[in-house]
Amino acid sequence: MEKVNQTFYLSHGSPSLSIDDSLEARQFFKSWKTTVLQQRPKSILVISAHWDTKYPSVNTVERNSTIHDFGGFPEVMYKLKYEAPGATELAKRVKELLMGEGGMKRVDEDTKRGLDHGAWVPLMLMYPEADIPVCQLSVQSSQNATYHYNMGKALAPLKDEGVLIVGSGSATHNLRKLDFGMANGSPCSLGFGV
């Protein structure tokens, strides 16, 4: 089994990245397989800022649906689909690692959730064939950075198992909670959720 040996944090930008060829980031994602990661991953784990839960959750579906979790964009965007196969085996492994090495008491399995735009928008450009199994893991924005760092440490062995791990979001993500008038804002005011 070939190792991926890298984890990537990607700023997925606006959902319009899915259709706007003028965006430089779109060209970056489209060139992914030739300029960034030539190896084909066995499966992909996406940790998206758009799925925020009290306890860690993994989606365990046979085929991912496309969640259009945005509003006010051109109608064509709501017709886009990225229905990659689910990665139920990977989801079980994520749960095992988080409860074992990560010491978590609870990790939920969501048998209905598909991929939000933090996952499918970059993936549809990176791997347009939608033929690599994908699993999504939620974040817990009520927890601190140490908590999430420890989650990452627990999941690190996946890189040696051929899994591409992608964190998707942005440094300032929840723009509805951002107070542009705040002179000395705290990082907590930014949040991760939608």
C-alpha positions in Angstrom: 0.0 0.0 0.0 1.4 3.4 -1.0 1.7 6.0 1.6 0.3 9.5 1.1 2.4 10.9 3.9 0.9 14.4 3.7 -2.0 16.2 5.2 -3.4 19.3 3.5 -5.3 22.3 4.8 -7.2 23.9 2.0 -9.0 27.2 2.0 -12.0 26.3 -0.2 -13.1 29.9 -0.7 -16.5 30.9 -1.9 -18.9 28.2 -3.2 -18.6 30.1 -6.6 -15.2 28.4 -6.9 -17.3 25.5 -8.3 -18.2 27.5 -11.5 -16.0 30.7 -11.7 -13.0 30.0 -14.0 -11.6 33.5 -13.3 -10.7 32.4 -9.7 -7.0 31.5 -9.4 -7.8 28.9 -6.7 -9.9 27.0 -9.2 -6.9 26.6 -11.4 -4.8 25.4 -8.5 -7.4 22.7 -7.5 -7.8 21.6 -11.2 -4.0 21.1 -11.4 -3.9 19.2 -8.1 -3.1 15.7 -9.6 -0.2 17.0 -11.7 1.3 19.7 -9.5 0.6 18.8 -5.9 -0.2 15.1 -5.3 0.5 12.7 -8.2 -0.2 9.6 -6.1 -3.8 8.5 -6.1 -5.1 8.1 -2.6 -6.9 4.9 -1.5 -9.6 7.1 0.1 -10.1 10.7 1.3 -11.0 12.0 4.7 -12.3 15.6 4.7 -12.6 17.6 7.9 -14.8 20.6 6.9 -15.6 23.7 8.8 -19.2 23.3 7.6 -20.0 20.3 9.7 -19.9 21.4 13.4 -21.2 18.9 16.0 -21.1 18.5 19.8 -19.3 15.2 19.4 -17.1 14.0 16.6 -19.2 12.5 13.8 -18.2 10.6 10.6 -20.5 10.0 7.7 -21.0 6.3 6.9 -22.9 6.2 3.6 -22.6 4.0 0.5 -22.6 6.9 -1.8 -22.2 10.6 -0.9 -24.9 13.0 -1.7 -24.1 16.7 -2.5 -25.2 19.2 0.1 -25.9 22.7 -1.2 -25.4 24.4 2.1 -25.3 28.0 0.8 -27.7 30.6 -0.5 -27.9 33.5 -3.0 -25.7 32.0 -5.7 -26.5 31.3 -9.4 -29.0 28.5 -9.9 -26.5 26.4 -11.9 -24.6 25.8 -8.7 -27.5 24.1 -7.1 -27.5 21.5 -9.9 -23.9 20.5 -9.4 -23.4 17.0 -8.0 -20.3 15.2 -6.6 -21.5 11.8 -5.7 -18.3 10.0 -4.7 -18.5 6.6 -3.1 -18.7 6.6 0.6 -15.7 5.3 2.6 -17.5 3.3 5.4 -14.3 1.3 6.1 -12.4 4.6 6.6 -15.2 6.0 8.8 -14.9 3.0 11.1 -11.1 3.4 11.2 -11.4 7.1 12.0 -13.8 6.2 14.9 -11.4 3.5 16.1 -8.5 5.9 16.1 -10.3 8.7 17.8 -11.7 6.4 20.5 -8.4 4.6 20.9 -5.3 6.8 20.5 -7.5 10.0 20.7 -9.1 8.9 24.0 -12.5 10.1 23.0 -15.5 8.5 24.7 -18.0 9.2 21.9 -17.7 9.3 18.1 -21.0 9.3 16.2 -21.8 7.7 12.8 -24.1 9.6 10.5 -25.8 7.3 8.0 -27.5 10.0 6.0 -25.1 13.0 5.6 -23.4 13.6 2.3 -20.6 16.1 1.5 -21.0 19.8 2.3 -19.5 22.4 -0.1 -16.3 22.6 2.0 -15.7 19.0 0.8 -17.3 18.7 -2.6 -16.3 22.0 -4.2 -12.5 21.4 -3.9 -12.9 17.6 -4.6 -14.9 18.1 -7.8 -12.0 20.1 -9.1 -9.2 17.9 -7.7 -10.7 14.5 -8.5 -13.6 15.3 -11.0 -14.1 11.6 -11.7 -15.7 11.2 -8.2 -14.3 7.7 -8.0 -12.3 7.8 -4.8 -14.2 6.9 -1.6 -14.7 9.9 0.6 -15.5 10.2 4.3 -16.2 13.4 6.2 -15.5 14.2 9.8 -17.1 17.0 11.8 -15.4 19.7 13.9 -16.3 20.8 17.4 -15.9 24.6 17.4 -16.9 24.6 21.1 -13.6 22.9 21.8 -10.1 24.5 21.8 -7.1 24.1 19.5 -5.4 21.5 21.7 -8.5 19.3 21.4 -8.4 19.4 17.6 -4.6 19.1 17.5 -5.0 15.8 19.5 -7.6 14.6 17.0 -5.1 15.2 14.3 -2.4 13.3 16.1 -4.8 10.4 16.6 -5.6 10.4 12.9 -2.0 10.6 11.6 -1.6 6.8 11.0 -4.1 7.1 8.2 -1.4 8.8 6.1 0.5 5.5 6.1 -2.6 3.7 5.1 -3.0 5.5 1.7 -5.6 8.1 3.0 -5.5 11.7 1.9 -6.4 13.9 4.9 -7.8 17.3 4.0 -8.8 20.1 6.4 -11.1 22.4 4.5 -12.2 25.9 5.7 -10.4 29.2 6.1 -8.6 31.0 8.9 -11.6 33.4 9.2 -14.5 31.2 8.3 -17.8 32.1 9.8 -18.2 35.6 8.3 -21.7 36.0 9.9 -20.0 36.0 13.3 -17.2 38.2 12.3 -17.4 41.7 13.8 -15.5 44.0 11.4 -15.9 46.9 13.9 -14.0 45.1 16.7 -10.6 46.6 17.3 -9.1 43.8 19.3 -11.3 40.8 18.5 -10.6 37.4 20.0 -10.1 34.3 17.8 -13.2 32.8 19.5 -15.4 35.5 17.8 -14.5 34.0 14.4 -15.8 30.4 14.9 -15.7 27.6 12.4 -19.3 26.8 11.7 -21.6 28.1 9.0 
